[in-house]
Amino acid sequence: MARTDILLDLAGDGDLLIKDGDFVIGDSDNQNVKLILEADQGQIRFFPFLGVGIRKQLGGPVDGAVRNEIQLQLEGDGYKANQITYKNEVLTVDV
């Protein structure tokens, strides 16, 4: 279902990616999933109920309730999480 959008520098400060003086446009699925996981509900103006707020889980368990919330939030944007794993403090979501 590859979606295309303006890309952000997610490895850096999250600013817009610019190349040769223009926006970089490309496959945005990974970017969208990351933004859904990181955003708190109410942070995305036109979709106030979208967002997992995963940073609030730092140091806490990623249990069934958190995994369920991730699944529901991703489904709300048309994605399906095939597998959600949390190992050695690394969250991996296979979409």
N, C-alpha and C positions, 0 to 999 in steps of 0.2 A: 504494500500500500504506500510506497514511497511518496512522501509529501515534500514539496519544494518550498523554500522560504529564504528570507534573508538570514544569513548565518551570523552567529555570535562567537566571540572568542571565549569559549567555555573553559579552556585550559588557563586562561589569563584572568582578566578582570571582568569578563562578560560583556565587553564593549562590542560594537558592530565590527565585523571583519571587513576590511577594505583592501582591495588589491587594484593597483593601477588607477587609483583615484575613484573607484566605484565599489558599490556594495558587492559582496560575494554571495551568490545565490547557489543553493545546492540542496541535497537531501537533508531534511531537517528532523527526521524521526527521532534520532538519538537526542538531539537538542530539545525537542518537545517533551520527551519522556523525562529528561533531567530537570527541565523547568517545572513540570508538574510535580515531581518528587520534592523539589526544593521550595516551591511556593507555599505560603500559608494561605488558608482560605481567606478570601477577602482582599488578597493582594492583587489579583488579576481583575481589573475593573469591570469588564464586560462579562466575566464568568466568576462571580463572587464565591461560588461554592466549589470551585476547582482548586485543588492543591492538597498535598499530603502534609507538608510541613515537617519533612523528615529530620531536619536539624534539631527539632524538639526531642527527638529520640536518641540524641547523642548520649552515650553512656548507659542507655536503658536497653531493655530487651526488644528485639524485633520479633514479636510473638504473632500469633494468629490474627489478632485484631489489627495489627499494623499491616500485615501482609494482605488482609482482606481490604483495608482502606486503600492500599496501593492498587490492588486489582480493580476496585470500584472506580477509583479516580481515573485510571488509565482507560477503562472501558467507557467512561463518560466522554472521553475524547476520541474514541474509536480504536483504541489499541487493545491488544490482548496479551497479558503477561503469561507466557508459557511456564516460566519458572522464576521464583523469587528466592534467592539464597542470601544468607548472612553468615559469613565465616571470617574469622580473624579480623573483625571490625570492618569488613568490606561488604557492602550491599551490592548484589548483582541482580538485575532484572532483565530477563530474556524476553524480548518483545518480538 
